[in-house]
Amino acid sequence: MNVLIIEDESLTAHRLTTLLGEYDPAIQVLAHLPSVAKSVNWFKSSPPIQPDLIFLDIFLEDDLGFSLIEQLNLTIPIIFTTAHDNHALQAFKANSIDYLLKPIEIDELTAALNKFKLVRQAPAESIPEEHVMDQLIKRWSPPAYRDRFMISVGPKLRSIQTDAIAYFFFENKATYLMPQGGSPISIDYSLDKLGQLLDPGQFFRVNRSFLVAISAIQSVHTYSGSKLKVELQPVARQEVFVSVERVTEFKDWLGR
């Protein structure tokens, strides 16, 4: 079986590749592509081997994965991967075999691949839509936000629970995770991506450089008129101000 992975999180792509090898060592991963644009270019380059199955992240670095399907009119079977359930029904309608929530577990991946084999062997009309829909509906509500992150720390992987994170910040062209205790850790996510993965009731993007947990906010001060200054714990390397255009939304968020 030839598989194409379209995923902008390198750790997720690596984990998926490892799990595929555990399921069947004969599976060949043709490529790992992080964006819609690079995926379009890959298909237009007429690769010598076409994938039998695509693992497609819904939220890619430049667009939604559905955009790729529309641009190329793809008919190749797809297993969607995402941290959210918001697009489950749309995924079901888009030539989808299954819809896996991150972090992907081996038992769910196994079930999805077994379903793919069944679809390949049987006529489309013999696969009951109700079976797929029931699985999607079971996952539908509430949204599944990320409850932990696997972070590379040197040669090791470290699991950090979301409720142990004080804030994320962008500095010198890199994104960092600040745990409630400890030092900043460089991570392979953009703040935009993190905003999609985290519970908006617990995290707020105060400006272009900071995404903060409500538990990390020690105090908020009015500064220079309508500007708000946020004091965080652990203390941030730089002063943190709420962007003027986000002040009203920030106040509403604090008062929920």
C-alpha positions in Angstrom: 0.0 0.0 0.0 1.3 3.4 -1.0 0.4 6.3 1.4 0.8 10.1 1.1 0.9 12.1 4.4 -0.2 15.7 4.1 0.5 17.2 7.5 2.1 20.4 8.7 3.2 19.2 12.2 6.4 17.3 11.7 6.0 15.3 15.0 2.6 14.2 14.1 3.8 13.1 10.6 6.7 11.2 12.2 4.4 9.5 14.7 1.9 8.6 11.9 4.7 7.1 9.8 5.9 5.0 12.8 2.3 3.8 13.5 1.8 2.8 9.9 5.0 0.8 10.1 3.7 -1.0 13.2 0.4 -1.8 11.4 2.1 -3.1 8.2 5.9 -2.8 7.5 5.1 -3.1 3.8 3.3 0.3 3.8 5.3 2.8 1.8 5.1 6.5 2.7 5.6 8.3 -0.7 6.0 11.8 0.8 5.3 14.1 3.7 3.9 17.4 2.6 3.2 20.3 4.9 0.9 22.5 2.8 -1.8 22.7 0.1 0.6 24.5 -2.2 3.3 21.9 -1.9 0.8 19.1 -2.3 -0.6 20.6 -5.5 2.9 20.9 -6.9 3.6 17.2 -5.9 0.6 15.9 -7.8 1.2 18.2 -10.8 4.8 16.9 -11.0 3.3 13.5 -12.1 4.9 11.3 -9.5 5.7 7.8 -10.8 3.8 6.1 -8.0 0.3 7.4 -7.1 -0.9 6.9 -3.5 -3.6 4.4 -2.7 -4.6 6.4 0.4 -4.0 9.9 1.7 -3.8 11.0 5.3 -4.9 14.7 5.2 -4.7 17.2 8.0 -7.7 19.6 7.8 -5.7 22.6 9.1 -2.6 23.0 7.0 -0.1 25.8 7.2 -1.5 27.7 4.2 -5.1 26.6 3.9 -7.7 24.0 4.8 -7.1 20.5 3.4 -10.5 20.7 1.7 -9.0 23.3 -0.6 -6.6 20.6 -2.0 -9.5 18.3 -2.8 -11.3 21.1 -4.7 -8.2 22.2 -6.6 -7.3 18.8 -7.8 -10.7 17.1 -7.8 -9.2 14.2 -5.9 -10.9 10.9 -5.9 -8.2 9.0 -3.9 -9.5 7.7 -0.6 -8.7 10.0 2.3 -8.4 9.6 6.1 -8.6 13.0 7.7 -6.5 13.9 10.8 -7.2 16.9 13.0 -7.4 18.1 16.5 -11.0 19.3 16.0 -14.4 17.8 15.2 -15.7 21.0 13.7 -15.4 19.7 10.1 -16.5 16.1 10.6 -19.5 16.2 8.3 -17.6 18.1 5.6 -14.9 15.4 5.8 -17.4 12.6 5.5 -18.7 14.1 2.3 -15.2 14.5 0.8 -14.4 11.0 -0.2 -13.4 10.2 3.4 -12.7 6.7 4.7 -12.5 7.9 8.3 -11.8 10.9 10.5 -9.1 10.6 13.2 -8.5 12.9 16.1 -5.0 13.8 17.2 -3.1 12.5 19.0 -3.6 9.5 16.7 -3.7 6.2 18.6 -2.8 2.8 17.1 -6.2 1.2 17.7 -8.1 4.0 15.9 -5.6 4.0 13.1 -5.9 0.2 12.8 -9.7 0.5 12.6 -9.5 3.1 9.9 -7.0 1.1 7.8 -9.1 -2.0 8.2 -12.1 0.0 7.0 -10.0 1.2 4.0 -9.2 -2.4 3.1 -12.9 -3.2 3.3 -13.8 -0.3 1.0 -11.2 -1.4 -1.6 -12.6 -5.0 -1.6 -16.3 -4.2 -1.7 -18.5 -2.1 -3.9 -19.2 1.4 -2.5 -22.9 0.7 -2.1 -22.2 -2.2 0.2 -20.5 -0.1 2.9 -23.3 1.3 5.1 -23.1 5.1 5.4 -24.8 4.8 8.8 -21.8 3.0 10.2 -19.5 5.9 9.3 -22.0 8.6 10.3 -22.5 7.0 13.7 -18.8 7.1 14.4 -18.6 10.8 13.4 -21.7 11.7 15.5 -20.2 10.0 18.6 -17.2 12.3 18.2 -19.1 15.4 17.3 -19.5 17.2 20.6 -17.9 18.7 22.5 -14.9 19.8 20.4 -11.8 17.9 21.3 -9.1 20.4 22.1 -5.5 19.4 22.7 -4.9 18.2 26.2 -1.2 17.6 25.9 1.8 18.2 23.6 4.7 16.0 22.6 7.7 18.2 22.6 11.2 17.5 21.4 13.8 18.3 24.1 17.2 17.3 22.7 17.1 13.7 21.7 14.0 13.0 23.9 10.3 13.5 23.5 8.5 15.1 26.5 4.8 15.1 27.2 3.4 18.3 28.6 -0.2 18.6 29.8 -2.0 21.7 28.4 -3.1 22.7 31.9 0.6 22.9 32.9 1.3 25.5 30.2 1.4 29.2 31.2 1.7 30.7 27.8 3.2 30.5 24.3 5.3 33.2 22.7 7.0 34.1 19.5 10.5 35.5 19.6 13.4 35.6 17.1 11.5 33.7 14.5 10.7 30.8 16.8 7.7 29.7 18.9 8.2 28.8 22.6 6.1 27.0 25.2 6.5 28.3 28.7 5.5 25.7 31.3 4.2 26.9 34.7 7.5 25.7 36.2 10.7 25.6 34.2 12.2 27.3 31.2 10.9 28.1 27.7 10.9 25.2 25.2 11.1 25.7 21.5 8.2 24.0 19.7 7.3 23.2 16.1 4.0 25.1 16.0 3.0 28.6 14.9 0.8 30.7 17.3 -1.9 30.6 14.6 -1.9 26.8 14.7 -1.9 26.7 18.5 -4.9 29.0 18.5 -6.8 26.3 16.5 -5.7 23.5 18.8 -6.3 25.0 22.2 -9.6 25.6 24.1 -10.5 29.2 23.6 -12.0 29.3 27.0 -8.6 28.7 28.5 -6.2 30.4 26.1 -6.3 33.9 24.5 -4.1 35.4 21.8 -3.4 38.8 23.4 -1.2 40.1 20.6 0.9 38.8 17.6 3.6 37.4 20.0 1.7 35.9 23.0 -1.0 33.3 23.5 -1.7 33.1 27.2 -3.5 30.8 29.6 -6.0 32.4 31.9 -4.4 30.6 34.8 -1.1 32.4 34.1 -2.6 35.9 34.3 -1.7 37.5 37.7 -3.0 41.0 37.0 -4.1 43.4 34.3 -3.4 47.1 34.3 -4.6 50.0 32.3 -1.6 51.5 30.6 -1.3 54.7 28.6 -5.0 55.3 28.1 -6.9 52.3 26.7 -3.9 50.0 26.5 -3.9 47.0 28.8 -0.7 45.5 30.3 -0.8 41.9 31.4 1.4 40.5 34.2 2.1 36.8 33.7 3.5 34.1 36.0 6.1 32.9 35.1 7.2 36.5 34.3 7.6 37.0 30.5 10.9 38.1 29.0 9.2 41.2 27.6 6.3 43.4 28.7 3.0 42.0 27.4 0.3 44.3 26.1 -3.1 43.4 24.7 -3.5 44.6 21.1 -5.8 47.6 20.9 -8.2 45.8 18.5 -8.4 42.8 21.0 -9.1 44.7 24.2 -12.9 44.4 24.2 -12.7 40.7 23.3 -10.1 40.1 26.0 -12.2 41.8 28.7 -15.2 39.6 27.7 -13.0 36.5 27.8 -11.8 37.4 31.3 -15.3 37.8 32.5 -16.7 34.5 31.3 
